[in-house]
Amino acid sequence: MDKMALCEANNVPLTPITFLKRASECYPNRTSIIYGQTRFTWRQTYERCCRLATSLLTLNISKNDVVSVVAPNIPAMYEMHFAVPMAGGVLNPINTRLDAKSMAAILSHAQPKFLFLDRIFESLAQEIHHLLAIEDTHLNMLVIFIDETDFSKKISPNELDYEGLIRSGEPTSSMVTRMFSIQNEQDPISLNYTSGTTADPKGVVVSHRGAYLSCLSAIMGWEIGTGPVYLWTLPMFHCNGWTLTWSMAARGGTNVCMRQVTALEIYKNIELHGVTHMCCVPTVFNILLQGNPLDFSHRSGPVQVLTGGSSPPAALVKKVEGLGFKVMQVYGLTEATGAALFCEWQDEWNRLPENQQMKLKARQGVGILTLADFDVKDTETQESVPRDGKTMGEIVIKGSCIMKGYLKNPKATFEAFKNGWLNTGDIGVVHPDGHVEIKDRSKDIIISGGENISSVEIENVLYKHQKVLEAAVVAMPHLMWGETPCAFIVLEKGETNHGDREAKVVIRERDLIEYCRENLPRFMCPRKVVFVEELPKNGNGKILKPKLRDIAKGFVVNDEDNIGSKVVQRRVDCFTSRL
Amino acid sequence: MDKMALCEANNVPLTPITFLKRASECYPNRTSIIYGQTRFTWRQTYERCCRLATSLLTLNISKNDVVSVVAPNIPAMYEMHFAVPMAGGVLNPINTRLDAKSMAAILSHAQPKFLFLDRIFESLAQEIHHLLAIEDTHLNMLVIFIDETDFSKKISPNELDYEGLIRSGEPTSSMVTRMFSIQNEQDPISLNYTSGTTADPKGVVVSHRGAYLSCLSAIMGWEIGTGPVYLWTLPMFHCNGWTLTWSMAARGGTNVCMRQVTALEIYKNIELHGVTHMCCVPTVFNILLQGNPLDFSHRSGPVQVLTGGSSPPAALVKKVEGLGFKVMQVYGLTEATGAALFCEWQDEWNRLPENQQMKLKARQGVGILTLADFDVKDTETQESVPRDGKTMGEIVIKGSCIMKGYLKNPKATFEAFKNGWLNTGDIGVVHPDGHVEIKDRSKDIIISGGENISSVEIENVLYKHQKVLEAAVVAMPHLMWGETPCAFIVLEKGETNHGDREAKVVIRERDLIEYCRENLPRFMCPRKVVFVEELPKNGNGKILKPKLRDIAKGFVVNDEDNIGSKVVQRRVDCFTSRL
């Protein structure tokens, strides 16, 4: 029975590309994309993706060639999630918040054959080009700009532009066959960098199989029915929009695209298009609270909001739900191809007092359906922790939806998969009802506006400063961004900044911050620098960061950011690679 | 990137067994099974399944050994869907309506190592044993009876019984490891016979991968949220209850089990346990209409009913919905491991007049999400038919959720998979909105009470009668069962039953029906026999069954069955292998 030969009728590789073809057949006339005045149906989106894929084939894309893209949540970004893998390529969506240096580092590591850029990044492209030239990176990369669908800014007729590729693409039947002939579902579909820094870039390789299964879990975990209207508040470059890019095709949903995440834009789009679903980090809740609440008189239900990245305070959830949103929490990470835990609502919770409901809602929940297993383990003994809601352990997961590994980084891959699980590095407890609650984010990560900032990366830069002896960076609270980096610095001998006797100030806080800004993306720079004589350490000489975090908790940010009416209209890039 | 080595953390075979372990962890205290006074939680169901699997391992079950079961929708039947594959076995649920001869033929073909029987089938077991002995089938099969959980009828202390196996099973950690170590997701999990007849039995082999994907499609297609309360009106032996056996574990649902499908039992269970979902063939709608409608004063919504097997008339759907049910149609077949098309509701349909809504609801719908592709093709040219709602073609499907093939029947397997698709044999049209509507069931199948009856099988029996020259069996209408077989017979020369001159009646209608009853399960026997001088044929000598069907359409059944109040309390085995 196990020896029965399989054939093309019953053994088809799993890939989310099939969702697009199915959408074009099952929901041909439903609206696939809304973007300002632009409207596409699923049949049109399918055709545009086929055309783009054809053009990439004509431009000699080869199997597993990387195609990088730097763009906000515009239709092109959505289409590339299908067209690139249809042409056999691997999509590499790059965090638009990164600076040229970080982007250059990613490109240099990923070695893309094509780089698509939204036209607003034209000067950034020149900077990147310059950086890559200096570093003598042998990167033979074709740069293609994306203009608004109805307004090309092509400089010369020979320049390749996105809409031009769509126009010139003319799928032949042999091309279409090639487009859908994924031979192996373990082939890569996407390459997502977890942090855009120069040292040790971690490019998460996602397979077709993994993406497919993650999509199904997202649909089931969030209970997305057929035909949702999805507002793109979450950047697609973050873990492929938590796989909701592909999932929307699976559900024949409508993608409401936006360039700017502001309260005005969010509320306008919800009202205009009857948005049913959106994803965001809790930081966006503050934006929503400062905007005009929804008029629910003509709406049939609340807007479903999936939130992750950090645990929203119960009081904040309550306030946002009061506006007409229904919040569900998800926990995930790029390495898990999106969600890993969903806070599935239990019917019996409806009978609990509201405050208790909010507390339950703030937990991370249960393992998604397409995980093979999940557990919380004692990091020393590797034993499962008791389900008592108290004993902490590391969250570990396994399953076919998990990444293939880090590109060209076998060491990091090995570490991630130690003991036969993906070790998330996040610390949690299991409650008696099986729900997991994260008690501490992985020790070193700072989550600022939903973005993961590795303290180690900042420390590496600080350590390079000639006057710095030791550096330890931890999170400090920030009213707007949740957390922001705070650096504890021990200066080289004789370079002390404090004490009474040696009054000569050799380096000031703002100098070190300025130094960081020259060497790091702005959002990663410490907002506070504390000079100390020595750092607290354990017996093995390891810096005791929890002690520093305790100190940093007492600090108040004193910089140009504040929560005021001005903030509401500001662009908020507040998303995370750790969902 | 495609060469990255996979490991146990990111490459885990897909199997619905994982749903059970997950349910025990994510929904440990939720009720898994309700059966009369019996209640289990998901933790208990998991433990019972582990124990049963352990006992099977102790009884030396080997990988891919077949375990047959003849039982109604009782907890044991549910548990075996997990315990048998956990022990490495292949579940073979047998249609309880079959007679001893048909069951013996299946057992002889499937060669199970274990046969589990509900105690009510004790005399049937003896008959089967006798038949297998006569035929000298070398079947070394251990028979195990299933009693009610709290009431053993064991004859001797040495006799193995189901609850005894559960009691004696004591999973060791090495056994548990073995239980969850599915090495290959293409391994078989279930063996489902499409018709229980003696000639050419077709045993559909379902893989772990196929079952897994089908479950996910059932959950998404029917939009089953977390924690449904599912009433087992559909037999689990039919295509593993359209895969809802495993799917209920995936959703942490409650399985309400019943031995008897009567209006009384259905309504009682819905009221008592707050049933949210049930599946049935349209025949059950008649049962529902004759029972006491639901009291909806304390219910939050309608009972979701998934129906398939044959297309319910719009008027019938309307009536049933009036009782408090919400009907969704599904089209599937055992070969597709359950559903293939779901009639997904479109939001815009809510604005249409009710009659039009009912017509849309009576269509079979769009391909399920885990199909790789589906199409309706001209059977001659193999071209897709135009999407005009008029042009008919054969429904064909492909994808990893489709069966591996027919056991020991390469010819039938080859035929089924011709042209790289699973050829369903069902004829339909595609509407402009992408929804498929079946216009004609595959030509020869008679669907009686939801059961597929192959006319060829009946004809084979009739042809064996010494006085029969030619036989053609087609469907005739039946008030209760939808269709029932009608036989057209040409007698051997000189054996004519009609005409004026030769008045000697050599064989009567009731004799031939009686003959069929001796050789076929009762439900397969013709209710009417028509003696004719010759059968209508085409140029190639092929019998023109459409012509016969036209004649049979005019007949009225005249037998002991009628729709009366008596029927309501009758056991209804009205389900189908073609969903």
Boltz contact constraints between the chains, C-beta under 6 A:
constraints:
  - contact:
      token1: [A, 1]
      token2: [B, 64]
      max_distance: 6.0
  - contact:
      token1: [A, 1]
      token2: [B, 188]
      max_distance: 6.0
  - contact:
      token1: [A, 1]
      token2: [B, 205]
      max_distance: 6.0
  - contact:
      token1: [A, 2]
      token2: [B, 64]
      max_distance: 6.0
  - contact:
      token1: [A, 2]
      token2: [B, 187]
      max_distance: 6.0
  - contact:
      token1: [A, 4]
      token2: [B, 404]
      max_distance: 6.0
  - contact:
      token1: [A, 4]
      token2: [B, 405]
      max_distance: 6.0
  - contact:
      token1: [A, 7]
      token2: [B, 417]
      max_distance: 6.0
  - contact:
      token1: [A, 8]
      token2: [B, 420]
      max_distance: 6.0
  - contact:
      token1: [A, 9]
      token2: [B, 398]
      max_distance: 6.0
  - contact:
      token1: [A, 9]
      token2: [B, 417]
      max_distance: 6.0
  - contact:
      token1: [A, 9]
      token2: [B, 420]
      max_distance: 6.0
  - contact:
      token1: [A, 9]
      token2: [B, 421]
      max_distance: 6.0
  - contact:
      token1: [A, 9]
      token2: [B, 422]
      max_distance: 6.0
  - contact:
      token1: [A, 10]
      token2: [B, 402]
      max_distance: 6.0
  - contact:
      token1: [A, 12]
      token2: [B, 372]
      max_distance: 6.0
  - contact:
      token1: [A, 12]
      token2: [B, 398]
      max_distance: 6.0
  - contact:
      token1: [A, 12]
      token2: [B, 399]
      max_distance: 6.0
  - contact:
      token1: [A, 12]
      token2: [B, 400]
      max_distance: 6.0
  - contact:
      token1: [A, 18]
      token2: [B, 372]
      max_distance: 6.0
  - contact:
      token1: [A, 25]
      token2: [B, 434]
      max_distance: 6.0
  - contact:
      token1: [A, 26]
      token2: [B, 366]
      max_distance: 6.0
  - contact:
      token1: [A, 26]
      token2: [B, 434]
      max_distance: 6.0
  - contact:
      token1: [A, 28]
      token2: [B, 434]
      max_distance: 6.0
  - contact:
      token1: [A, 64]
      token2: [B, 1]
      max_distance: 6.0
  - contact:
      token1: [A, 64]
      token2: [B, 2]
      max_distance: 6.0
  - contact:
      token1: [A, 187]
      token2: [B, 2]
      max_distance: 6.0
  - contact:
      token1: [A, 188]
      token2: [B, 1]
      max_distance: 6.0
  - contact:
      token1: [A, 205]
      token2: [B, 1]
      max_distance: 6.0
  - contact:
      token1: [A, 216]
      token2: [B, 216]
      max_distance: 6.0
  - contact:
      token1: [A, 219]
      token2: [B, 220]
      max_distance: 6.0
  - contact:
      token1: [A, 220]
      token2: [B, 219]
      max_distance: 6.0
  - contact:
      token1: [A, 223]
      token2: [B, 225]
      max_distance: 6.0
  - contact:
      token1: [A, 225]
      token2: [B, 223]
      max_distance: 6.0
  - contact:
      token1: [A, 226]
      token2: [B, 344]
      max_distance: 6.0
  - contact:
      token1: [A, 227]
      token2: [B, 347]
      max_distance: 6.0
  - contact:
      token1: [A, 250]
      token2: [B, 369]
      max_distance: 6.0
  - contact:
      token1: [A, 344]
      token2: [B, 226]
      max_distance: 6.0
  - contact:
      token1: [A, 347]
      token2: [B, 227]
      max_distance: 6.0
  - contact:
      token1: [A, 366]
      token2: [B, 26]
      max_distance: 6.0
  - contact:
      token1: [A, 369]
      token2: [B, 250]
      max_distance: 6.0
  - contact:
      token1: [A, 372]
      token2: [B, 12]
      max_distance: 6.0
  - contact:
      token1: [A, 372]
      token2: [B, 18]
      max_distance: 6.0
  - contact:
      token1: [A, 398]
      token2: [B, 9]
      max_distance: 6.0
  - contact:
      token1: [A, 398]
      token2: [B, 12]
      max_distance: 6.0
  - contact:
      token1: [A, 399]
      token2: [B, 12]
      max_distance: 6.0
  - contact:
      token1: [A, 400]
      token2: [B, 12]
      max_distance: 6.0
  - contact:
      token1: [A, 402]
      token2: [B, 10]
      max_distance: 6.0
  - contact:
      token1: [A, 404]
      token2: [B, 4]
      max_distance: 6.0
  - contact:
      token1: [A, 405]
      token2: [B, 4]
      max_distance: 6.0
  - contact:
      token1: [A, 417]
      token2: [B, 7]
      max_distance: 6.0
  - contact:
      token1: [A, 417]
      token2: [B, 9]
      max_distance: 6.0
  - contact:
      token1: [A, 420]
      token2: [B, 8]
      max_distance: 6.0
  - contact:
      token1: [A, 420]
      token2: [B, 9]
      max_distance: 6.0
  - contact:
      token1: [A, 421]
      token2: [B, 9]
      max_distance: 6.0
  - contact:
      token1: [A, 422]
      token2: [B, 9]
      max_distance: 6.0
  - contact:
      token1: [A, 434]
      token2: [B, 25]
      max_distance: 6.0
  - contact:
      token1: [A, 434]
      token2: [B, 26]
      max_distance: 6.0
  - contact:
      token1: [A, 434]
      token2: [B, 28]
      max_distance: 6.0
